[in-house]
C-alpha cells in the first residue's frame, strides 16, 4: 500500500474511532502511558538534590497525582512488572514470571517472554479495545501479537543484526514500519543502543499518534535502565540519559495533546535500581554439591550448557528462583534447603534472605520454584558455573531484588483533565491498571485491587 493510501485509510479509521459513535462507546478520554525503565521515584521527587534538569517530568509531578513509590512484583524485573502494570495482577496470575523463560539446559538462546499469548489475564489494551478505543503501542514488553492493539510495534530482538529489523517488519502491524522509514529512518530494535534507540521509539510513536490517532498509546523507553546497569543509579551518565528522556516525554505529550487536548499523560516505571560492586554465583555451589552438571563438551549454542540437573537457577540480577527438576524429590529439596542456609549464614555471600515457596506465593511469584535467593543491595547474582563464589565487579547497578527493598520502588505520575493533584502515598503496582481503566471508563473486573482515589 502506498503511503498516501495508507494515510487515507488510517485517517478514515481514526475518524471513525473518534467520531460520535465511538465517543458513545469509549467516552471522550485519551491516555498516553510512558514507561521509563528503571526510574526510581526519587529521580523526580528529589530532582533538585541530584541536579537533574527534567522540566517535563517535574511539571507532570507538580500538576497531577503521583505516588511516593510503587511496590513492585517478585522479581522486580522488566517483563513481569510491565505485565502487572497492564493487568493489575501479580505474575502468579498473569503468567509472566521473569524476563527469560525457564530454560534449565540453556538451549533456548536466551529467549524472553516476548509473546503476548503467554499473558493469562485481561490487559488494559484489550479492555480499551473492547470499549471502542483505538490502541497503539511501541516497544512495550510482552507485546508480540498483542490482542486489541491496532497500531503495534512490539518489543523484540534476537541477534542485534539487520535481520532483527526484518523480524520487526513481520511482527508489527503490516506496513506500519515501512510507512514511516523514509521520514524517520530505520527502526532501532537493539535496546542496548540506549538513547538512539529511545529516540527511534519516540519518533515512531509520534508518527503513530499523528497519523492513526489512537486514544490509548503505550510506549516503553529503555535507555535509563541500560545506563544504570553500566554506571549505577544517579551517576552522571544516568542523569544525562534521564534528561534526554525528559525531552522525549515532552515531545510525546505534545503529539498526544495536539490530537486530544484533554489527554492525560501517565509516567510509570517497572522497578527501581540499586548500586552493586559484588557478584555472587550460586550455580558454582550447585555444581560443587552435585546438583548441577555443566556440559564439558559444549561446542555450540545448540548444545546444552548443562547435561544433568536436580536443581537450577531461574533468573539473575538481585534475586533468583531455585527450581527442582522433580518437585516430589524430597531428598533434593532438603539438600538444597541446607545448602542455601549454609550460604546465607556467611555474610560475605551478600544474601539478604532465602524465600521458601510460601514466601514466594505471598509476594505473588511463580508457583514453580521451591526457593528464591534474595540478595542484599550491593550484591547481584551471576550466572557462572565455575570460578569464585563471590567476586568484586566493576561498580554498576541492577534490580530484580524482592520488592520489599526500598531501592526497588518504582514510579507513578499522572496529569490531565479530571486528575486530582496531590500525593497518593506508596501504592501497589497492581492498582495502576484499574486506575487507568477507570480514567478511560473501561471495565477491568479481573484486577486484584480497586482504582486509586485520584479523580
SULGIKA-V269082 format. One record per residue. SS is DSSP state (hx for helix, st for strand, lp for the rest). D_CENTER is the distance of its C-alpha to the mean C-alpha in Angstrom with 1 decimal. Layout:
BEGIN
SS|D_CENTER + SS|D_CENTER
END
This chain:
BEGIN
lp|33.6 + lp|34.6 + hx|32.6 + hx|35.1 + hx|35.2 + hx|31.4 + hx|31.3 + hx|34.1 + hx|32.5 + hx|29.1 + hx|31.0 + hx|33.1 + hx|30.2 + hx|28.5 + hx|31.9 + hx|32.2 + hx|28.7 + lp|29.6 + lp|33.3 + hx|35.3 + hx|34.5 + hx|30.7 + hx|31.2 + hx|32.9 + hx|30.1 + hx|27.1 + lp|28.7 + lp|28.5 + lp|25.0 + lp|22.4 + st|18.8 + st|16.5 + st|12.9 + st|11.2 + st|7.8 + st|9.0 + lp|6.6 + lp|8.6 + lp|11.2 + lp|13.4 + lp|15.6 + hx|18.7 + hx|17.8 + hx|19.0 + hx|21.3 + lp|23.1 + lp|22.8 + lp|26.6 + lp|26.8 + lp|24.6 + lp|26.5 + lp|23.5 + lp|24.6 + lp|21.9 + hx|24.1 + hx|21.8 + hx|19.2 + hx|22.3 + hx|24.0 + hx|21.2 + hx|21.3 + hx|25.1 + hx|25.6 + lp|23.2 + st|21.7 + st|19.3 + lp|18.2 + lp|19.4 + st|16.2 + st|13.6 + st|14.0 + lp|10.8 + lp|10.9 + lp|12.5 + lp|11.1 + lp|8.9 + lp|6.4 + hx|2.9 + hx|4.3 + hx|6.5 + hx|5.1 + hx|4.0 + hx|7.2 + hx|9.0 + hx|8.7 + hx|10.3 + hx|12.7 + lp|13.9 + lp|14.3 + lp|13.3 + hx|12.3 + hx|16.1 + hx|16.5 + hx|13.8 + lp|14.1 + lp|10.7 + lp|11.7 + lp|10.0 + lp|8.5 + st|12.1 + lp|14.6 + lp|17.6 + lp|20.0 + lp|22.9 + lp|25.2 + lp|22.8 + lp|23.8 + lp|20.7 + lp|20.2 + lp|16.8 + lp|15.4 + st|11.8 + lp|10.8 + lp|11.1 + st|13.5 + hx|13.3 + hx|16.6 + hx|15.0 + lp|13.7 + lp|16.7 + lp|16.4 + lp|17.1 + lp|14.4 + hx|15.0 + hx|15.6 + hx|18.3 + hx|19.8 + hx|20.2 + hx|21.7 + hx|24.1 + lp|25.3 + lp|26.1 + lp|23.4 + lp|22.5 + st|18.8 + st|17.2 + st|13.7 + st|12.8 + lp|10.1 + lp|7.6 + lp|5.9 + lp|8.6 + lp|11.1 + st|14.1 + lp|17.0 + lp|15.3 + lp|18.3 + lp|19.2 + lp|17.7 + lp|20.9 + st|19.7 + st|16.8 + st|15.5 + lp|12.7 + lp|10.4 + lp|12.8 + lp|15.0 + lp|17.6 + lp|20.2 + lp|19.4 + lp|22.8 + lp|24.2 + hx|24.1 + hx|20.3 + hx|21.2 + hx|23.6 + hx|21.0 + hx|19.0 + hx|22.3 + hx|22.7 + hx|19.5 + lp|19.0 + lp|21.4 + lp|24.8 + lp|26.2 + hx|23.4 + hx|22.6 + hx|26.3 + hx|27.3 + hx|25.8 + hx|26.1 + hx|29.6 + hx|28.7 + hx|25.3 + lp|25.5 + lp|23.6 + lp|19.8 + lp|18.0 + lp|15.8 + lp|15.4 + hx|12.2 + hx|14.6 + hx|16.9 + hx|15.2 + hx|17.2 + hx|19.1 + hx|16.0 + hx|14.5 + hx|18.1 + hx|18.3 + hx|15.2 + hx|16.9 + hx|20.3 + hx|19.3 + hx|17.7 + hx|20.9 + hx|23.0 + hx|21.5 + hx|21.9 + hx|25.5 + hx|26.7 + hx|25.2 + lp|24.6 + lp|21.7 + lp|21.8 + st|18.1 + st|15.9 + st|12.1 + st|10.9 + st|8.0 + st|9.7 + lp|8.9 + hx|12.4 + hx|12.4 + hx|10.1 + hx|12.6 + hx|15.6 + hx|14.8 + hx|14.6 + hx|17.9 + hx|19.7 + lp|18.1 + lp|17.1 + lp|19.8 + lp|21.5 + hx|23.4 + hx|21.2 + hx|17.9 + hx|19.9 + hx|21.3 + hx|17.9 + hx|16.8 + hx|20.2 + hx|19.8 + hx|16.5 + hx|18.6 + hx|21.0 + hx|18.4 + hx|17.5 + hx|21.2 + hx|21.8 + hx|19.2 + hx|20.7 + hx|24.2 + hx|23.5 + hx|22.4 + hx|25.3 + hx|27.7 + hx|27.1 + lp|26.7 + lp|28.3 + lp|27.2 + lp|23.5 + st|21.0 + st|18.1 + st|15.2 + st|12.9 + st|9.9 + lp|7.6 + lp|5.1 + lp|7.9 + lp|11.2 + lp|13.1 + st|16.4 + st|19.2 + st|20.4 + st|23.7 + st|24.4 + st|23.0 + st|24.1 + lp|24.4 + hx|25.2 + hx|25.8 + hx|28.9 + hx|30.2 + hx|29.5 + hx|31.5 + hx|34.2 + lp|34.5 + lp|34.9 + lp|31.8 + st|30.2 + st|32.2 + st|30.9 + lp|32.4 + lp|35.0 + lp|35.7 + lp|32.3 + lp|33.1 + lp|30.3 + lp|26.7 + lp|28.1 + lp|29.9 + lp|28.3 + lp|27.4 + st|28.7 + st|31.9 + st|32.1 + st|29.9 + lp|30.4 + st|27.3 + st|24.2 + st|20.8 + st|17.4 + lp|14.8 + lp|15.3 + st|14.2 + lp|15.4 + st|16.2 + st|17.1 + st|18.4 + st|22.0 + st|23.1 + st|26.7 + lp|28.1 + lp|30.6 + lp|29.5 + lp|33.2 + lp|34.1 + hx|35.1 + hx|36.7 + hx|33.5 + hx|31.6 + hx|34.2 + hx|34.2 + hx|30.4 + hx|30.8 + hx|33.6 + hx|31.9 + hx|28.9 + hx|31.3 + hx|33.3 + hx|30.3 + hx|29.1 + lp|32.6 + lp|32.7 + hx|31.1 + hx|30.9 + hx|28.1 + lp|25.8 + st|24.7 + st|23.9 + st|24.4 + st|24.5 + st|23.0 + st|25.0 + hx|24.0 + hx|25.0 + hx|22.8 + hx|19.8 + hx|20.7 + hx|21.1 + lp|17.5 + lp|16.4 + lp|15.5 + lp|16.8 + lp|20.6 + lp|21.1 + lp|21.3 + lp|24.4 + st|23.2 + st|20.4 + st|21.1 + st|19.5 + st|20.4 + lp|21.9 + lp|19.9 + lp|21.7 + st|21.4 + st|18.8 + st|19.3 + lp|20.6 + lp|21.2 + lp|24.8 + lp|27.5 + lp|30.4 + lp|31.4 + lp|31.1 + lp|29.3 + st|28.2 + st|28.3 + st|27.8 + st|25.2 + st|24.8 + st|23.2 + st|19.5 + st|16.4 + st|13.7 + lp|11.5 + lp|11.2 + lp|14.4 + lp|15.4 + lp|14.2 + lp|17.9 + lp|17.9 + hx|18.1 + hx|16.4 + hx|13.1 + lp|13.5 + st|10.9 + lp|12.3 + st|13.7 + st|16.4 + st|18.2 + st|21.5 + lp|23.8 + lp|26.8 + lp|27.2 + lp|24.8 + lp|26.7 + lp|26.2 + st|25.7 + st|23.6 + lp|22.2 + lp|22.0 + st|19.4 + st|17.4 + st|15.6 + lp|12.0 + lp|13.8 + hx|16.0 + hx|13.8 + hx|14.2 + hx|17.9 + hx|18.4 + hx|17.2 + hx|19.2 + hx|22.2 + hx|22.0 + hx|22.2 + lp|24.7 + lp|23.1 + lp|23.2 + lp|20.4 + lp|22.8 + lp|20.4 + lp|18.2 + lp|19.2 + lp|19.9 + lp|21.9 + lp|21.0 + lp|21.2 + lp|24.7 + lp|24.1 + lp|26.1
END
